[in-house]
Amino acid sequence: MKRLVLCACAVMACMGAGAQKGAYSITGKDYHGTTRVYLQEVGIEGRLDSAVVKDGVFTFKGNTDQTRFVEIMTKEGELMGQFILEPGTISLRGNNFYGGGAPLNEAFCNLSDELAVYEKKLRDGEITEQENDRVHAEKVLALVKAHMNDALSARAFYFYNSYFEKNTFKELYDKGNEGLKAVPWLKKRREEYARIAPTEEGMMFKDFEVPYEGKIQRLSDYVGKGKYVLIDFWAS
């Protein structure tokens, strides 16, 4: 009997541990005067959770099987915060755009605090804008590459993507996870690079033809003959 009791306790303990796996608790403040807020993954349709605002405070509680770059929306459709959804107890601050208490959110806050030091040095004239941009790009790049399999890469890449030149941006985006590629602004920038790629320096021109003086004239009839070609489009 004693052995059966011990086995039953062990099973219950395992069940309890399973129920707690991936559990999250997120607390933040309402700055919009709304009564209910919603949690959703950035760039992906569908709500993950909702919470009632009481005395200016809201709390999300649930379980997640993966980390996600999420945003808080009011019932009126206003953006009220962004952070990383991950297991743990997360306390939102900075108008709900920074989360503390869980590893990935803390890592993003630490990065922001570290970069803020260089931004202050820039304002104080201690470093140049080029030096500030270089440090931002290096530190963010290292963090993004180290977290390509979780939501911190999407969070950091979205927030600091302006520090990356075109080729680095394209490389990171193309190697990114689904959550990173779903972020609307990042997706839009990548699509724009793809759109202009055929017209970049060094690329083969796109041939076209127009009727002129009774016959078809093609750009390829003139380009590649060892001379500059000036194309003038006009109408009257």
MOQUI-V765114 format. One record per residue. N is the residue number from 0. RES is the residue in three letters. PHI is phi in whole degrees, -180 to 180 (NA if undefined). OMEGA is omega in whole degrees, -180 to 180 (999 if undefined). NEAR is the number of other ideal C-beta (glycine too) atoms within 10 Angstrom. Layout:
n/res/phi/omega/near
N/RES/PHI/OMEGA/NEAR
N/RES/PHI/OMEGA/NEAR
This chain:
n/res/phi/omega/near
0/MET/NA/-180/5
1/LYS/-61/-180/6
2/ARG/-67/179/7
3/LEU/-63/179/8
4/VAL/-62/180/9
5/LEU/-63/179/10
6/CYS/-63/180/10
7/ALA/-63/179/10
8/CYS/-64/-180/10
9/ALA/-64/179/10
10/VAL/-63/180/10
11/MET/-63/179/10
12/ALA/-65/179/10
13/CYS/-66/178/10
14/MET/-64/179/10
15/GLY/-66/179/9
16/ALA/-66/179/9
17/GLY/-65/-179/9
18/ALA/-66/-177/10
19/GLN/-88/-177/10
20/LYS/-65/179/10
21/GLY/80/-178/15
22/ALA/-70/176/13
23/TYR/-133/174/18
24/SER/-139/-174/15
25/ILE/-125/-180/28
26/THR/-123/179/17
27/GLY/-148/-179/25
28/LYS/-110/179/15
29/ASP/-90/178/19
30/TYR/-111/-175/13
31/HIS/-118/-180/15
32/GLY/71/-180/9
33/THR/-98/-177/16
34/THR/-111/179/12
35/ARG/-146/179/13
36/VAL/-126/-175/24
37/TYR/-128/180/18
38/LEU/-109/179/22
39/GLN/-147/180/18
40/GLU/-75/-177/20
41/VAL/-62/176/21
42/GLY/82/-178/19
43/ILE/-122/-177/14
44/GLU/-69/178/7
45/GLY/104/180/6
46/ARG/-94/179/10
47/LEU/-92/-174/15
48/ASP/-166/174/17
49/SER/-145/-179/14
50/ALA/-150/177/19
51/VAL/-88/176/10
52/VAL/-88/-180/20
53/LYS/-131/-178/10
54/ASP/55/177/7
55/GLY/78/-177/10
56/VAL/-130/176/12
57/PHE/-131/179/24
58/THR/-140/173/13
59/PHE/-98/175/21
60/LYS/-138/180/12
61/GLY/178/178/14
62/ASN/-131/177/11
63/THR/-134/-180/16
64/ASP/-93/178/8
65/GLN/-158/177/14
66/THR/-83/-177/25
67/ARG/-143/172/22
68/PHE/-87/-171/28
69/VAL/-122/176/27
70/GLU/-135/176/18
71/ILE/-103/179/25
72/MET/-120/174/18
73/THR/-80/179/18
74/LYS/-68/176/13
75/GLU/-85/178/10
76/GLY/90/179/7
77/GLU/-91/176/12
78/LEU/-72/-176/13
79/MET/-126/178/23
80/GLY/159/176/22
81/GLN/-143/178/19
82/PHE/-168/179/29
83/ILE/-106/175/25
84/LEU/-83/-180/27
85/GLU/-154/178/23
86/PRO/-61/178/19
87/GLY/130/178/17
88/THR/-100/-174/14
89/ILE/-114/177/22
90/SER/-109/-177/14
91/LEU/-83/178/23
92/ARG/-147/-180/14
93/GLY/58/-177/12
94/ASN/59/177/12
95/ASN/71/178/23
96/PHE/-103/177/18
97/TYR/-137/-180/18
98/GLY/-120/178/29
99/GLY/-123/175/15
100/GLY/106/178/15
101/ALA/-132/-168/21
102/PRO/-53/-175/14
103/LEU/-70/177/24
104/ASN/-65/177/25
105/GLU/-65/180/16
106/ALA/-63/179/18
107/PHE/-67/178/23
108/CYS/-63/179/16
109/ASN/-63/177/11
110/LEU/-62/-179/20
111/SER/-62/179/16
112/ASP/-65/-179/10
113/GLU/-66/-180/13
114/LEU/-71/178/18
115/ALA/-64/177/10
116/VAL/-63/180/10
117/TYR/-71/177/18
118/GLU/-65/177/14
119/LYS/-68/177/12
120/LYS/-62/178/15
121/LEU/-66/179/16
122/ARG/-63/-179/10
123/ASP/-83/178/8
124/GLY/80/-178/7
125/GLU/-82/177/11
126/ILE/-136/180/16
127/THR/-86/178/11
128/GLU/-64/179/8
129/GLN/-65/178/8
130/GLU/-66/178/13
131/ASN/-61/180/19
132/ASP/-64/180/16
133/ARG/-63/-180/14
134/VAL/-64/179/19
135/HIS/-58/-177/19
136/ALA/-62/-177/16
137/GLU/-66/-176/11
138/LYS/-71/179/17
139/VAL/-69/179/21
140/LEU/-59/180/18
141/ALA/-62/-179/12
142/LEU/-68/-179/20
143/VAL/-62/-179/23
144/LYS/-64/-180/12
145/ALA/-77/-176/13
146/HIS/-130/-179/22
147/MET/-66/-179/15
148/ASN/-100/177/10
149/ASP/-138/-171/21
150/ALA/-76/179/25
151/LEU/-65/179/24
152/SER/-63/179/25
153/ALA/-66/-179/29
154/ARG/-62/-177/30
155/ALA/-71/-179/26
156/PHE/-64/179/24
157/TYR/-64/-174/17
158/PHE/-70/-173/17
159/TYR/-121/-173/19
160/ASN/-65/-179/18
161/SER/-67/180/10
162/TYR/-85/-178/19
163/PHE/-102/175/21
164/GLU/-74/-168/9
165/LYS/-53/-174/13
166/ASN/-66/177/9
167/THR/-67/178/14
168/PHE/-59/-179/18
169/LYS/-61/-180/16
170/GLU/-63/-179/13
171/LEU/-66/-180/21
172/TYR/-64/-177/19
173/ASP/-65/179/9
174/LYS/-94/-175/13
175/GLY/-73/178/19
176/ASN/-80/-176/17
177/GLU/-61/-180/11
178/GLY/-64/179/22
179/LEU/-66/-178/27
180/LYS/-69/-179/15
181/ALA/-84/-178/18
182/VAL/-63/-173/23
183/PRO/-52/-176/10
184/TRP/-66/179/11
185/LEU/-65/179/21
186/LYS/-62/-180/14
187/LYS/-64/-180/9
188/ARG/-65/179/18
189/ARG/-66/179/18
190/GLU/-64/178/9
191/GLU/-66/177/11
192/TYR/-63/179/14
193/ALA/-67/-178/10
194/ARG/-66/-175/9
195/ILE/-91/-177/10
196/ALA/-54/-178/11
197/PRO/-65/-177/10
198/THR/-105/-179/9
199/GLU/-72/180/9
200/GLU/-57/179/4
201/GLY/94/179/4
202/MET/-84/178/10
203/MET/-65/-179/8
204/PHE/-67/176/12
205/LYS/-95/-175/8
206/ASP/-71/174/10
207/PHE/-150/-179/10
208/GLU/-137/178/11
209/VAL/-142/175/9
210/PRO/-77/-180/8
211/TYR/-151/-180/8
212/GLU/52/174/5
213/GLY/82/177/5
214/LYS/-145/-178/6
215/ILE/-82/176/9
216/GLN/-107/179/13
217/ARG/-115/177/11
218/LEU/-60/-179/15
219/SER/-67/177/11
220/ASP/-71/-174/12
221/TYR/-118/-178/13
222/VAL/-74/177/14
223/GLY/88/180/11
224/LYS/-100/179/8
225/GLY/86/179/4
226/LYS/-130/174/8
227/TYR/-68/178/7
228/VAL/-121/178/11
229/LEU/-103/179/6
230/ILE/-108/-179/8
231/ASP/-121/177/4
232/PHE/-98/178/5
233/TRP/-150/-180/4
234/ALA/-146/179/3
235/SER/-140/999/2
